[in-house]
């Protein structure tokens, strides 16, 4: 199992809580939180392998209207 944290930046005119709701609805996302700082949302992803994490970010998260950037950090220990 791979556990990753995905930082999501949202455009200024987007509904950030709404984007977080869409992110949290992705199958491999276990939690999504609106946060203050450089990024707007932090999502936790649990996936069977790294390829699924990459697909989640590249296809599902980046495909959401309003998402402008992401950074993915893979947990090295559980």
N, CA, C and O atoms as a Maestro MAE file, in Angstrom:
{
 s_m_m2io_version
 :::
 2.0.0
}

f_m_ct {
 s_m_title
 :::
 protein
 m_atom[312] {
  # First column is atom index #
  i_m_mmod_type
  r_m_x_coord
  r_m_y_coord
  r_m_z_coord
  i_m_residue_number
  s_m_chain_name
  s_m_pdb_residue_name
  s_m_pdb_atom_name
  i_m_atomic_number
  :::
  1 25 0.845 -1.177 0.000 1 A "UNK " " N  " 7
  2 3 0.000 0.000 0.000 1 A "UNK " " CA " 6
  3 2 0.891 1.242 0.000 1 A "UNK " " C  " 6
  4 15 1.890 1.292 0.719 1 A "UNK " " O  " 8
  5 25 0.539 2.222 -0.788 2 A "UNK " " N  " 7
  6 3 1.253 3.492 -0.859 2 A "UNK " " CA " 6
  7 2 0.363 4.570 -0.261 2 A "UNK " " C  " 6
  8 15 -0.812 4.688 -0.610 2 A "UNK " " O  " 8
  9 25 0.941 5.359 0.648 3 A "UNK " " N  " 7
  10 3 0.223 6.475 1.275 3 A "UNK " " CA " 6
  11 2 0.907 7.755 0.811 3 A "UNK " " C  " 6
  12 15 2.124 7.889 0.938 3 A "UNK " " O  " 8
  13 25 0.138 8.691 0.276 4 A "UNK " " N  " 7
  14 3 0.713 9.928 -0.242 4 A "UNK " " CA " 6
  15 2 -0.127 11.123 0.181 4 A "UNK " " C  " 6
  16 15 -1.325 11.012 0.443 4 A "UNK " " O  " 8
  17 25 0.537 12.259 0.238 5 A "UNK " " N  " 7
  18 3 -0.111 13.533 0.513 5 A "UNK " " CA " 6
  19 2 -0.029 14.355 -0.764 5 A "UNK " " C  " 6
  20 15 1.047 14.517 -1.340 5 A "UNK " " O  " 8
  21 25 -1.170 14.873 -1.203 6 A "UNK " " N  " 7
  22 3 -1.228 15.657 -2.431 6 A "UNK " " CA " 6
  23 2 -1.630 17.080 -2.073 6 A "UNK " " C  " 6
  24 15 -2.712 17.318 -1.537 6 A "UNK " " O  " 8
  25 25 -0.742 18.022 -2.376 7 A "UNK " " N  " 7
  26 3 -1.028 19.429 -2.167 7 A "UNK " " CA " 6
  27 2 -1.667 19.960 -3.445 7 A "UNK " " C  " 6
  28 15 -1.155 19.736 -4.542 7 A "UNK " " O  " 8
  29 25 -2.777 20.658 -3.300 8 A "UNK " " N  " 7
  30 3 -3.542 21.108 -4.457 8 A "UNK " " CA " 6
  31 2 -3.695 22.624 -4.408 8 A "UNK " " C  " 6
  32 15 -4.140 23.177 -3.402 8 A "UNK " " O  " 8
  33 25 -3.325 23.291 -5.492 9 A "UNK " " N  " 7
  34 3 -3.517 24.729 -5.614 9 A "UNK " " CA " 6
  35 2 -4.751 24.957 -6.483 9 A "UNK " " C  " 6
  36 15 -4.935 24.302 -7.509 9 A "UNK " " O  " 8
  37 25 -5.591 25.898 -6.052 10 A "UNK " " N  " 7
  38 3 -6.855 26.184 -6.725 10 A "UNK " " CA " 6
  39 2 -6.821 27.620 -7.228 10 A "UNK " " C  " 6
  40 15 -6.279 28.498 -6.557 10 A "UNK " " O  " 8
  41 25 -7.394 27.869 -8.401 11 A "UNK " " N  " 7
  42 3 -7.427 29.225 -8.953 11 A "UNK " " CA " 6
  43 2 -8.228 30.152 -8.041 11 A "UNK " " C  " 6
  44 15 -9.122 29.711 -7.318 11 A "UNK " " O  " 8
  45 25 -7.899 31.417 -8.085 12 A "UNK " " N  " 7
  46 3 -8.506 32.402 -7.197 12 A "UNK " " CA " 6
  47 2 -10.012 32.538 -7.337 12 A "UNK " " C  " 6
  48 15 -10.685 32.909 -6.375 12 A "UNK " " O  " 8
  49 25 -10.549 32.249 -8.499 13 A "UNK " " N  " 7
  50 3 -11.993 32.400 -8.706 13 A "UNK " " CA " 6
  51 2 -12.771 31.096 -8.495 13 A "UNK " " C  " 6
  52 15 -13.988 31.062 -8.679 13 A "UNK " " O  " 8
  53 25 -12.084 30.047 -8.118 14 A "UNK " " N  " 7
  54 3 -12.739 28.747 -7.905 14 A "UNK " " CA " 6
  55 2 -13.306 28.647 -6.489 14 A "UNK " " C  " 6
  56 15 -12.859 29.343 -5.577 14 A "UNK " " O  " 8
  57 25 -14.283 27.782 -6.323 15 A "UNK " " N  " 7
  58 3 -14.882 27.489 -5.018 15 A "UNK " " CA " 6
  59 2 -14.030 26.413 -4.346 15 A "UNK " " C  " 6
  60 15 -14.219 25.221 -4.587 15 A "UNK " " O  " 8
  61 25 -13.093 26.843 -3.505 16 A "UNK " " N  " 7
  62 3 -12.136 25.906 -2.904 16 A "UNK " " CA " 6
  63 2 -12.817 24.800 -2.105 16 A "UNK " " C  " 6
  64 15 -12.458 23.636 -2.281 16 A "UNK " " O  " 8
  65 25 -13.789 25.105 -1.227 17 A "UNK " " N  " 7
  66 3 -14.465 24.005 -0.518 17 A "UNK " " CA " 6
  67 2 -15.168 23.042 -1.482 17 A "UNK " " C  " 6
  68 15 -15.208 21.836 -1.238 17 A "UNK " " O  " 8
  69 25 -15.715 23.571 -2.561 18 A "UNK " " N  " 7
  70 3 -16.350 22.714 -3.560 18 A "UNK " " CA " 6
  71 2 -15.350 21.809 -4.249 18 A "UNK " " C  " 6
  72 15 -15.632 20.634 -4.488 18 A "UNK " " O  " 8
  73 25 -14.169 22.353 -4.574 19 A "UNK " " N  " 7
  74 3 -13.108 21.540 -5.173 19 A "UNK " " CA " 6
  75 2 -12.670 20.462 -4.184 19 A "UNK " " C  " 6
  76 15 -12.457 19.313 -4.573 19 A "UNK " " O  " 8
  77 25 -12.534 20.824 -2.914 20 A "UNK " " N  " 7
  78 3 -12.154 19.838 -1.890 20 A "UNK " " CA " 6
  79 2 -13.184 18.715 -1.806 20 A "UNK " " C  " 6
  80 15 -12.822 17.552 -1.624 20 A "UNK " " O  " 8
  81 25 -14.455 19.054 -1.937 21 A "UNK " " N  " 7
  82 3 -15.504 18.022 -1.922 21 A "UNK " " CA " 6
  83 2 -15.342 17.061 -3.101 21 A "UNK " " C  " 6
  84 15 -15.485 15.848 -2.946 21 A "UNK " " O  " 8
  85 25 -15.043 17.612 -4.275 22 A "UNK " " N  " 7
  86 3 -14.844 16.759 -5.455 22 A "UNK " " CA " 6
  87 2 -13.610 15.878 -5.259 22 A "UNK " " C  " 6
  88 15 -13.640 14.686 -5.566 22 A "UNK " " O  " 8
  89 25 -12.530 16.462 -4.749 23 A "UNK " " N  " 7
  90 3 -11.311 15.687 -4.490 23 A "UNK " " CA " 6
  91 2 -11.610 14.554 -3.512 23 A "UNK " " C  " 6
  92 15 -11.173 13.423 -3.723 23 A "UNK " " O  " 8
  93 25 -12.347 14.849 -2.451 24 A "UNK " " N  " 7
  94 3 -12.628 13.820 -1.446 24 A "UNK " " CA " 6
  95 2 -13.504 12.694 -1.992 24 A "UNK " " C  " 6
  96 15 -13.562 11.615 -1.404 24 A "UNK " " O  " 8
  97 25 -14.177 12.937 -3.098 25 A "UNK " " N  " 7
  98 3 -15.003 11.908 -3.722 25 A "UNK " " CA " 6
  99 2 -14.238 10.942 -4.610 25 A "UNK " " C  " 6
  100 15 -14.806 9.963 -5.093 25 A "UNK " " O  " 8
  101 25 -12.953 11.207 -4.831 26 A "UNK " " N  " 7
  102 3 -12.132 10.304 -5.642 26 A "UNK " " CA " 6
  103 2 -11.879 9.029 -4.837 26 A "UNK " " C  " 6
  104 15 -11.594 9.087 -3.641 26 A "UNK " " O  " 8
  105 25 -11.983 7.905 -5.491 27 A "UNK " " N  " 7
  106 3 -11.954 6.603 -4.808 27 A "UNK " " CA " 6
  107 2 -10.736 6.405 -3.909 27 A "UNK " " C  " 6
  108 15 -10.880 5.896 -2.797 27 A "UNK " " O  " 8
  109 25 -9.558 6.787 -4.350 28 A "UNK " " N  " 7
  110 3 -8.353 6.529 -3.566 28 A "UNK " " CA " 6
  111 2 -8.044 7.631 -2.552 28 A "UNK " " C  " 6
  112 15 -7.099 7.499 -1.774 28 A "UNK " " O  " 8
  113 25 -8.815 8.701 -2.547 29 A "UNK " " N  " 7
  114 3 -8.603 9.787 -1.582 29 A "UNK " " CA " 6
  115 2 -9.329 9.443 -0.291 29 A "UNK " " C  " 6
  116 15 -10.539 9.218 -0.289 29 A "UNK " " O  " 8
  117 25 -8.581 9.406 0.811 30 A "UNK " " N  " 7
  118 3 -9.182 9.069 2.104 30 A "UNK " " CA " 6
  119 2 -9.637 10.314 2.855 30 A "UNK " " C  " 6
  120 15 -10.589 10.254 3.633 30 A "UNK " " O  " 8
  121 25 -8.960 11.451 2.628 31 A "UNK " " N  " 7
  122 3 -9.337 12.708 3.265 31 A "UNK " " CA " 6
  123 2 -8.880 13.861 2.388 31 A "UNK " " C  " 6
  124 15 -7.900 13.743 1.652 31 A "UNK " " O  " 8
  125 25 -9.598 14.983 2.471 32 A "UNK " " N  " 7
  126 3 -9.190 16.211 1.790 32 A "UNK " " CA " 6
  127 2 -9.565 17.377 2.692 32 A "UNK " " C  " 6
  128 15 -10.696 17.476 3.168 32 A "UNK " " O  " 8
  129 25 -8.591 18.262 2.921 33 A "UNK " " N  " 7
  130 3 -8.788 19.385 3.834 33 A "UNK " " CA " 6
  131 2 -8.434 20.697 3.157 33 A "UNK " " C  " 6
  132 15 -7.425 20.784 2.458 33 A "UNK " " O  " 8
  133 25 -9.259 21.718 3.358 34 A "UNK " " N  " 7
  134 3 -8.915 23.067 2.934 34 A "UNK " " CA " 6
  135 2 -7.946 23.612 3.974 34 A "UNK " " C  " 6
  136 15 -8.211 23.539 5.174 34 A "UNK " " O  " 8
  137 25 -6.814 24.164 3.510 35 A "UNK " " N  " 7
  138 3 -5.773 24.645 4.408 35 A "UNK " " CA " 6
  139 2 -5.322 26.044 3.993 35 A "UNK " " C  " 6
  140 15 -5.594 26.491 2.878 35 A "UNK " " O  " 8
  141 25 -4.638 26.719 4.894 36 A "UNK " " N  " 7
  142 3 -4.032 28.013 4.597 36 A "UNK " " CA " 6
  143 2 -2.571 27.787 4.250 36 A "UNK " " C  " 6
  144 15 -1.933 26.886 4.796 36 A "UNK " " O  " 8
  145 25 -2.041 28.591 3.352 37 A "UNK " " N  " 7
  146 3 -0.635 28.473 2.986 37 A "UNK " " CA " 6
  147 2 -0.464 28.521 1.493 37 A "UNK " " C  " 6
  148 15 -1.338 28.999 0.770 37 A "UNK " " O  " 8
  149 25 0.664 28.023 1.032 38 A "UNK " " N  " 7
  150 3 0.978 28.060 -0.398 38 A "UNK " " CA " 6
  151 2 -0.029 27.261 -1.223 38 A "UNK " " C  " 6
  152 15 -0.360 27.645 -2.345 38 A "UNK " " O  " 8
  153 25 -0.517 26.145 -0.666 39 A "UNK " " N  " 7
  154 3 -1.523 25.333 -1.342 39 A "UNK " " CA " 6
  155 2 -2.853 25.485 -0.617 39 A "UNK " " C  " 6
  156 15 -2.896 25.915 0.536 39 A "UNK " " O  " 8
  157 25 -3.936 25.131 -1.298 40 A "UNK " " N  " 7
  158 3 -5.283 25.367 -0.780 40 A "UNK " " CA " 6
  159 2 -5.935 24.126 -0.190 40 A "UNK " " C  " 6
  160 15 -6.800 24.224 0.681 40 A "UNK " " O  " 8
  161 25 -5.518 22.963 -0.667 41 A "UNK " " N  " 7
  162 3 -6.110 21.693 -0.232 41 A "UNK " " CA " 6
  163 2 -4.984 20.691 -0.012 41 A "UNK " " C  " 6
  164 15 -4.032 20.637 -0.791 41 A "UNK " " O  " 8
  165 25 -5.092 19.904 1.042 42 A "UNK " " N  " 7
  166 3 -4.203 18.765 1.251 42 A "UNK " " CA " 6
  167 2 -5.080 17.517 1.227 42 A "UNK " " C  " 6
  168 15 -6.032 17.395 1.997 42 A "UNK " " O  " 8
  169 25 -4.738 16.589 0.324 43 A "UNK " " N  " 7
  170 3 -5.491 15.338 0.214 43 A "UNK " " CA " 6
  171 2 -4.580 14.176 0.567 43 A "UNK " " C  " 6
  172 15 -3.394 14.179 0.239 43 A "UNK " " O  " 8
  173 25 -5.145 13.187 1.237 44 A "UNK " " N  " 7
  174 3 -4.421 11.951 1.532 44 A "UNK " " CA " 6
  175 2 -4.920 10.867 0.584 44 A "UNK " " C  " 6
  176 15 -6.122 10.688 0.388 44 A "UNK " " O  " 8
  177 25 -3.968 10.157 0.006 45 A "UNK " " N  " 7
  178 3 -4.283 9.106 -0.960 45 A "UNK " " CA " 6
  179 2 -3.721 7.785 -0.453 45 A "UNK " " C  " 6
  180 15 -2.560 7.711 -0.050 45 A "UNK " " O  " 8
  181 25 -4.538 6.751 -0.472 46 A "UNK " " N  " 7
  182 3 -4.103 5.382 -0.205 46 A "UNK " " CA " 6
  183 2 -4.362 4.577 -1.461 46 A "UNK " " C  " 6
  184 15 -5.492 4.503 -1.944 46 A "UNK " " O  " 8
  185 25 -3.308 3.975 -1.985 47 A "UNK " " N  " 7
  186 3 -3.429 3.238 -3.237 47 A "UNK " " CA " 6
  187 2 -2.582 1.971 -3.159 47 A "UNK " " C  " 6
  188 15 -1.638 1.903 -2.372 47 A "UNK " " O  " 8
  189 25 -2.913 0.974 -3.965 48 A "UNK " " N  " 7
  190 3 -2.170 -0.285 -3.916 48 A "UNK " " CA " 6
  191 2 -0.736 -0.166 -4.443 48 A "UNK " " C  " 6
  192 15 0.129 -0.959 -4.071 48 A "UNK " " O  " 8
  193 25 -0.482 0.832 -5.315 49 A "UNK " " N  " 7
  194 3 0.863 0.982 -5.878 49 A "UNK " " CA " 6
  195 2 1.073 2.430 -6.332 49 A "UNK " " C  " 6
  196 15 0.139 3.231 -6.370 49 A "UNK " " O  " 8
  197 25 2.310 2.734 -6.669 50 A "UNK " " N  " 7
  198 3 2.665 4.098 -7.057 50 A "UNK " " CA " 6
  199 2 1.972 4.526 -8.343 50 A "UNK " " C  " 6
  200 15 1.628 5.697 -8.499 50 A "UNK " " O  " 8
  201 25 1.765 3.595 -9.261 51 A "UNK " " N  " 7
  202 3 1.093 3.929 -10.512 51 A "UNK " " CA " 6
  203 2 -0.326 4.419 -10.269 51 A "UNK " " C  " 6
  204 15 -0.800 5.316 -10.966 51 A "UNK " " O  " 8
  205 25 -1.000 3.845 -9.296 52 A "UNK " " N  " 7
  206 3 -2.361 4.286 -8.977 52 A "UNK " " CA " 6
  207 2 -2.337 5.682 -8.363 52 A "UNK " " C  " 6
  208 15 -3.223 6.492 -8.637 52 A "UNK " " O  " 8
  209 25 -1.338 5.968 -7.541 53 A "UNK " " N  " 7
  210 3 -1.187 7.334 -7.005 53 A "UNK " " CA " 6
  211 2 -0.993 8.310 -8.158 53 A "UNK " " C  " 6
  212 15 -1.648 9.351 -8.207 53 A "UNK " " O  " 8
  213 25 -0.101 7.981 -9.081 54 A "UNK " " N  " 7
  214 3 0.160 8.853 -10.222 54 A "UNK " " CA " 6
  215 2 -1.089 9.061 -11.071 54 A "UNK " " C  " 6
  216 15 -1.363 10.181 -11.502 54 A "UNK " " O  " 8
  217 25 -1.847 8.000 -11.314 55 A "UNK " " N  " 7
  218 3 -3.099 8.119 -12.071 55 A "UNK " " CA " 6
  219 2 -4.098 8.994 -11.339 55 A "UNK " " C  " 6
  220 15 -4.781 9.813 -11.953 55 A "UNK " " O  " 8
  221 25 -4.185 8.822 -10.022 56 A "UNK " " N  " 7
  222 3 -5.110 9.624 -9.224 56 A "UNK " " CA " 6
  223 2 -4.803 11.103 -9.381 56 A "UNK " " C  " 6
  224 15 -5.703 11.910 -9.611 56 A "UNK " " O  " 8
  225 25 -3.540 11.454 -9.258 57 A "UNK " " N  " 7
  226 3 -3.160 12.867 -9.338 57 A "UNK " " CA " 6
  227 2 -3.271 13.381 -10.769 57 A "UNK " " C  " 6
  228 15 -3.905 14.407 -11.012 57 A "UNK " " O  " 8
  229 25 -2.664 12.682 -11.706 58 A "UNK " " N  " 7
  230 3 -2.601 13.167 -13.087 58 A "UNK " " CA " 6
  231 2 -3.966 13.217 -13.759 58 A "UNK " " C  " 6
  232 15 -4.264 14.170 -14.480 58 A "UNK " " O  " 8
  233 25 -4.790 12.214 -13.536 59 A "UNK " " N  " 7
  234 3 -6.069 12.144 -14.230 59 A "UNK " " CA " 6
  235 2 -7.222 12.720 -13.414 59 A "UNK " " C  " 6
  236 15 -7.972 13.567 -13.900 59 A "UNK " " O  " 8
  237 25 -7.361 12.261 -12.180 60 A "UNK " " N  " 7
  238 3 -8.536 12.638 -11.389 60 A "UNK " " CA " 6
  239 2 -8.403 14.033 -10.767 60 A "UNK " " C  " 6
  240 15 -9.269 14.883 -10.973 60 A "UNK " " O  " 8
  241 25 -7.342 14.274 -10.018 61 A "UNK " " N  " 7
  242 3 -7.220 15.557 -9.316 61 A "UNK " " CA " 6
  243 2 -6.965 16.693 -10.299 61 A "UNK " " C  " 6
  244 15 -7.649 17.715 -10.256 61 A "UNK " " O  " 8
  245 25 -5.986 16.524 -11.184 62 A "UNK " " N  " 7
  246 3 -5.665 17.596 -12.126 62 A "UNK " " CA " 6
  247 2 -6.788 17.838 -13.140 62 A "UNK " " C  " 6
  248 15 -6.811 18.882 -13.792 62 A "UNK " " O  " 8
  249 25 -7.703 16.902 -13.278 63 A "UNK " " N  " 7
  250 3 -8.824 17.061 -14.194 63 A "UNK " " CA " 6
  251 2 -9.990 17.856 -13.621 63 A "UNK " " C  " 6
  252 15 -10.955 18.127 -14.336 63 A "UNK " " O  " 8
  253 25 -9.923 18.232 -12.364 64 A "UNK " " N  " 7
  254 3 -11.004 18.978 -11.722 64 A "UNK " " CA " 6
  255 2 -10.903 20.451 -12.112 64 A "UNK " " C  " 6
  256 15 -9.822 21.036 -12.053 64 A "UNK " " O  " 8
  257 25 -12.016 21.047 -12.505 65 A "UNK " " N  " 7
  258 3 -12.050 22.469 -12.835 65 A "UNK " " CA " 6
  259 2 -11.603 23.288 -11.634 65 A "UNK " " C  " 6
  260 15 -12.084 23.084 -10.520 65 A "UNK " " O  " 8
  261 25 -10.684 24.215 -11.867 66 A "UNK " " N  " 7
  262 3 -10.190 25.083 -10.809 66 A "UNK " " CA " 6
  263 2 -8.842 24.668 -10.259 66 A "UNK " " C  " 6
  264 15 -8.160 25.481 -9.636 66 A "UNK " " O  " 8
  265 25 -8.435 23.419 -10.472 67 A "UNK " " N  " 7
  266 3 -7.125 22.963 -9.994 67 A "UNK " " CA " 6
  267 2 -6.060 23.498 -10.948 67 A "UNK " " C  " 6
  268 15 -6.125 23.275 -12.157 67 A "UNK " " O  " 8
  269 25 -5.071 24.211 -10.383 68 A "UNK " " N  " 7
  270 3 -4.020 24.799 -11.207 68 A "UNK " " CA " 6
  271 2 -2.658 24.150 -11.014 68 A "UNK " " C  " 6
  272 15 -1.803 24.253 -11.894 68 A "UNK " " O  " 8
  273 25 -2.435 23.481 -9.882 69 A "UNK " " N  " 7
  274 3 -1.129 22.885 -9.615 69 A "UNK " " CA " 6
  275 2 -1.267 21.839 -8.523 69 A "UNK " " C  " 6
  276 15 -2.166 21.919 -7.685 69 A "UNK " " O  " 8
  277 25 -0.379 20.864 -8.536 70 A "UNK " " N  " 7
  278 3 -0.336 19.856 -7.475 70 A "UNK " " CA " 6
  279 2 1.113 19.522 -7.159 70 A "UNK " " C  " 6
  280 15 2.006 19.702 -7.987 70 A "UNK " " O  " 8
  281 25 1.324 19.035 -5.955 71 A "UNK " " N  " 7
  282 3 2.599 18.463 -5.536 71 A "UNK " " CA " 6
  283 2 2.262 17.194 -4.765 71 A "UNK " " C  " 6
  284 15 1.355 17.194 -3.933 71 A "UNK " " O  " 8
  285 25 2.980 16.125 -5.035 72 A "UNK " " N  " 7
  286 3 2.707 14.843 -4.388 72 A "UNK " " CA " 6
  287 2 3.901 14.444 -3.531 72 A "UNK " " C  " 6
  288 15 5.047 14.470 -3.981 72 A "UNK " " O  " 8
  289 25 3.612 14.078 -2.303 73 A "UNK " " N  " 7
  290 3 4.626 13.631 -1.356 73 A "UNK " " CA " 6
  291 2 4.248 12.248 -0.863 73 A "UNK " " C  " 6
  292 15 3.192 12.065 -0.258 73 A "UNK " " O  " 8
  293 25 5.116 11.267 -1.122 74 A "UNK " " N  " 7
  294 3 4.851 9.887 -0.737 74 A "UNK " " CA " 6
  295 2 5.411 9.652 0.665 74 A "UNK " " C  " 6
  296 15 6.560 9.988 0.951 74 A "UNK " " O  " 8
  297 25 4.593 9.077 1.523 75 A "UNK " " N  " 7
  298 3 5.013 8.764 2.883 75 A "UNK " " CA " 6
  299 2 6.022 7.624 2.841 75 A "UNK " " C  " 6
  300 15 5.812 6.620 2.160 75 A "UNK " " O  " 8
  301 25 7.102 7.786 3.565 76 A "UNK " " N  " 7
  302 3 8.148 6.771 3.601 76 A "UNK " " CA " 6
  303 2 7.944 5.764 4.732 76 A "UNK " " C  " 6
  304 15 8.611 4.730 4.762 76 A "UNK " " O  " 8
  305 25 7.029 6.054 5.664 77 A "UNK " " N  " 7
  306 3 6.740 5.145 6.769 77 A "UNK " " CA " 6
  307 2 5.273 5.321 7.153 77 A "UNK " " C  " 6
  308 15 4.704 6.399 6.984 77 A "UNK " " O  " 8
  309 25 4.685 4.283 7.655 78 A "UNK " " N  " 7
  310 3 3.275 4.367 8.082 78 A "UNK " " CA " 6
  311 2 3.150 4.628 9.540 78 A "UNK " " C  " 6
  312 15 2.037 4.726 10.056 78 A "UNK " " O  " 8
  :::
 }
 m_bond[311] {
  # First column is bond index #
  i_m_from
  i_m_to
  i_m_order
  :::
  1 1 2 1
  2 2 3 1
  3 3 4 2
  4 3 5 1
  5 5 6 1
  6 6 7 1
  7 7 8 2
  8 7 9 1
  9 9 10 1
  10 10 11 1
  11 11 12 2
  12 11 13 1
  13 13 14 1
  14 14 15 1
  15 15 16 2
  16 15 17 1
  17 17 18 1
  18 18 19 1
  19 19 20 2
  20 19 21 1
  21 21 22 1
  22 22 23 1
  23 23 24 2
  24 23 25 1
  25 25 26 1
  26 26 27 1
  27 27 28 2
  28 27 29 1
  29 29 30 1
  30 30 31 1
  31 31 32 2
  32 31 33 1
  33 33 34 1
  34 34 35 1
  35 35 36 2
  36 35 37 1
  37 37 38 1
  38 38 39 1
  39 39 40 2
  40 39 41 1
  41 41 42 1
  42 42 43 1
  43 43 44 2
  44 43 45 1
  45 45 46 1
  46 46 47 1
  47 47 48 2
  48 47 49 1
  49 49 50 1
  50 50 51 1
  51 51 52 2
  52 51 53 1
  53 53 54 1
  54 54 55 1
  55 55 56 2
  56 55 57 1
  57 57 58 1
  58 58 59 1
  59 59 60 2
  60 59 61 1
  61 61 62 1
  62 62 63 1
  63 63 64 2
  64 63 65 1
  65 65 66 1
  66 66 67 1
  67 67 68 2
  68 67 69 1
  69 69 70 1
  70 70 71 1
  71 71 72 2
  72 71 73 1
  73 73 74 1
  74 74 75 1
  75 75 76 2
  76 75 77 1
  77 77 78 1
  78 78 79 1
  79 79 80 2
  80 79 81 1
  81 81 82 1
  82 82 83 1
  83 83 84 2
  84 83 85 1
  85 85 86 1
  86 86 87 1
  87 87 88 2
  88 87 89 1
  89 89 90 1
  90 90 91 1
  91 91 92 2
  92 91 93 1
  93 93 94 1
  94 94 95 1
  95 95 96 2
  96 95 97 1
  97 97 98 1
  98 98 99 1
  99 99 100 2
  100 99 101 1
  101 101 102 1
  102 102 103 1
  103 103 104 2
  104 103 105 1
  105 105 106 1
  106 106 107 1
  107 107 108 2
  108 107 109 1
  109 109 110 1
  110 110 111 1
  111 111 112 2
  112 111 113 1
  113 113 114 1
  114 114 115 1
  115 115 116 2
  116 115 117 1
  117 117 118 1
  118 118 119 1
  119 119 120 2
  120 119 121 1
  121 121 122 1
  122 122 123 1
  123 123 124 2
  124 123 125 1
  125 125 126 1
  126 126 127 1
  127 127 128 2
  128 127 129 1
  129 129 130 1
  130 130 131 1
  131 131 132 2
  132 131 133 1
  133 133 134 1
  134 134 135 1
  135 135 136 2
  136 135 137 1
  137 137 138 1
  138 138 139 1
  139 139 140 2
  140 139 141 1
  141 141 142 1
  142 142 143 1
  143 143 144 2
  144 143 145 1
  145 145 146 1
  146 146 147 1
  147 147 148 2
  148 147 149 1
  149 149 150 1
  150 150 151 1
  151 151 152 2
  152 151 153 1
  153 153 154 1
  154 154 155 1
  155 155 156 2
  156 155 157 1
  157 157 158 1
  158 158 159 1
  159 159 160 2
  160 159 161 1
  161 161 162 1
  162 162 163 1
  163 163 164 2
  164 163 165 1
  165 165 166 1
  166 166 167 1
  167 167 168 2
  168 167 169 1
  169 169 170 1
  170 170 171 1
  171 171 172 2
  172 171 173 1
  173 173 174 1
  174 174 175 1
  175 175 176 2
  176 175 177 1
  177 177 178 1
  178 178 179 1
  179 179 180 2
  180 179 181 1
  181 181 182 1
  182 182 183 1
  183 183 184 2
  184 183 185 1
  185 185 186 1
  186 186 187 1
  187 187 188 2
  188 187 189 1
  189 189 190 1
  190 190 191 1
  191 191 192 2
  192 191 193 1
  193 193 194 1
  194 194 195 1
  195 195 196 2
  196 195 197 1
  197 197 198 1
  198 198 199 1
  199 199 200 2
  200 199 201 1
  201 201 202 1
  202 202 203 1
  203 203 204 2
  204 203 205 1
  205 205 206 1
  206 206 207 1
  207 207 208 2
  208 207 209 1
  209 209 210 1
  210 210 211 1
  211 211 212 2
  212 211 213 1
  213 213 214 1
  214 214 215 1
  215 215 216 2
  216 215 217 1
  217 217 218 1
  218 218 219 1
  219 219 220 2
  220 219 221 1
  221 221 222 1
  222 222 223 1
  223 223 224 2
  224 223 225 1
  225 225 226 1
  226 226 227 1
  227 227 228 2
  228 227 229 1
  229 229 230 1
  230 230 231 1
  231 231 232 2
  232 231 233 1
  233 233 234 1
  234 234 235 1
  235 235 236 2
  236 235 237 1
  237 237 238 1
  238 238 239 1
  239 239 240 2
  240 239 241 1
  241 241 242 1
  242 242 243 1
  243 243 244 2
  244 243 245 1
  245 245 246 1
  246 246 247 1
  247 247 248 2
  248 247 249 1
  249 249 250 1
  250 250 251 1
  251 251 252 2
  252 251 253 1
  253 253 254 1
  254 254 255 1
  255 255 256 2
  256 255 257 1
  257 257 258 1
  258 258 259 1
  259 259 260 2
  260 259 261 1
  261 261 262 1
  262 262 263 1
  263 263 264 2
  264 263 265 1
  265 265 266 1
  266 266 267 1
  267 267 268 2
  268 267 269 1
  269 269 270 1
  270 270 271 1
  271 271 272 2
  272 271 273 1
  273 273 274 1
  274 274 275 1
  275 275 276 2
  276 275 277 1
  277 277 278 1
  278 278 279 1
  279 279 280 2
  280 279 281 1
  281 281 282 1
  282 282 283 1
  283 283 284 2
  284 283 285 1
  285 285 286 1
  286 286 287 1
  287 287 288 2
  288 287 289 1
  289 289 290 1
  290 290 291 1
  291 291 292 2
  292 291 293 1
  293 293 294 1
  294 294 295 1
  295 295 296 2
  296 295 297 1
  297 297 298 1
  298 298 299 1
  299 299 300 2
  300 299 301 1
  301 301 302 1
  302 302 303 1
  303 303 304 2
  304 303 305 1
  305 305 306 1
  306 306 307 1
  307 307 308 2
  308 307 309 1
  309 309 310 1
  310 310 311 1
  311 311 312 2
  :::
 }
}
